């Protein structure tokens, strides 16, 4: 009875459903422990994330922790034996302190402050503008695949806060509207920029300063956002030296929508517009640029906010034609369809979500033909006591089971244990750790 009621709620919420895609049905739980692997498989999970922390893997430059690597290898083997497809999370968001200690190793904002970081999932060095930092990431990537193998099905890429693609948060201390492109490398005061990134075209110009026809603001914004896009491209190219499988490009937050960047430029990036208030522009959440620029045929658009905000009509409404109102996954899926490669879309929820939100997520999986979901987090699903009413393992199992029933009705005889027509990648995965 529970499965029937679940489907009824979704049908009422989403209207007429399109047919389920029979090609993919990839489900997992973030921070799943190996001892729960068999239980997870029994409930329909088929993807596990192995989350690595860079600072534990390489605590000192060129020195790799054999004990930690053995622990990771054992976890990988346990999940593989249980029948999971594997997603690797490299954990750049947990960079060792020695990386940030490199010359110009920290981001700097227009106030002359270095990015403090330090919070969970945001221990970040200057990955966008520092070629030396990039070189250390390249060494780390290579060592990951050398030590743990390249037989992953997916690798997660983003390399910013929470493992997503972004600049640091727009507020530090008493300062807001922070842009993180004022270190000596970015400003052209010292050599050492990555090859694909030119120095700031308006050196010394500070966001919020009036400029003739707003040209300084326009040139700065274009350069700033293009630099982050170049970092995305560099990550893909670097991982491709050791891994030929599918890469998940992690895109978080609401995203800059049509017309919003020109409006911010018209205010000389002074912080007065809604996407500046929310930090979308300062953090570089320009998904039209990033998704539109994907040229790798094995890249997946990975939304880390599938649960955002269809149910809250004040923030988002997927039933209207205005992309300013669409949920993040609707916006990202529409951009993926516009890219000539038509990359597939996957993702995860934010965590600490209730049954109503679980239902919303599965509605979005159907609505936008997503590959599935990696649910955040195992500890939420197992909360006992559960005073906030978070979704449980039983709730997730019921949703996956109903999804499978609907697929089988649409395409009798199709099994989701291995995606139809697409063999698991072998070659060379929100993150698992935030």
GIPEHU-V741815 format. One line per field, one symbol per residue. phi: phi as a letter, one per 40 degrees, with the letter a starting at -180 (. if undefined). burial: # if it has 16 or more other C-alpha atoms within 10 Angstrom, else .. A space follows every 50 residues. Layout:
phi->???
burial->???
This chain:
phi->.ccccccccccccbgccccccccbabbabcgccdcbccccccchcabbbb cbbdcccbcbdgbbcccccccccccdccccccgccbbcbcgdcbcccccc ccdfcbcbcccgccccfgcdgacbccccbbcccdccccccdccdcccbgb cccabcbigbdfgccaccdcbafcbbfcbbabcccccgcachcddcbccd cbdgcbdgccbcfgcccccccccccccccccdccdccccccbabccbccc bbgcgcbdgccdcccccffcgccdccdcgccccgccccccccccbccbcb cbccacccadcbcccaaccbcccccccdcccccccccccdcfdcbaiacc hfbccdcdcddcccdcdbfcciabcbadcccbdacbccgcdbdccccccc ccdcccccccadgccccbdcgacdcbid..dcbb
burial->.....##..#...#.....###############..##.##.######## #########....#....#..#..##.##..################.## ...#######..#####...##############..##.######..#.# ####################.#...#############...###..#.## ##..####.#...#.###.##.##############.###.######### #######..##..########.#.##.###############.#....## ###########....###....##############.....######### ####.##########################.#......####.###### .###.###.....###.##....##.########
